[in-house]
Amino acid sequence: MTSKELLYVEDALGHEKYFRTQCCETVSKLRDERLKSFVQELEQSHSAIFQSFYGLL
């Protein structure tokens, strides 16, 4: 993996970590169960993407 590719993966990991954190914070503030469920699914999706990028390292 080139240094530029490694920087891309590191950047992508940071973005996915941020998205996961935002989803977790948002879920704790939501009252509507359907919306809460949707945001939890987004968090799981970002967690899977994070793991995929992490697996590249």
C-alpha angles and dihedrals in degrees: 000000000000121000090249091053090048090053089051092052092047090050092048090050090053092050093049091047089052092049091049091050092049092049092051092049092047094050090056090056099045124098101180106091095208092052091044090052091049093052090047088055089051090052091052090048092052090046090055091048090049090053091049092053091043089053089061089065 
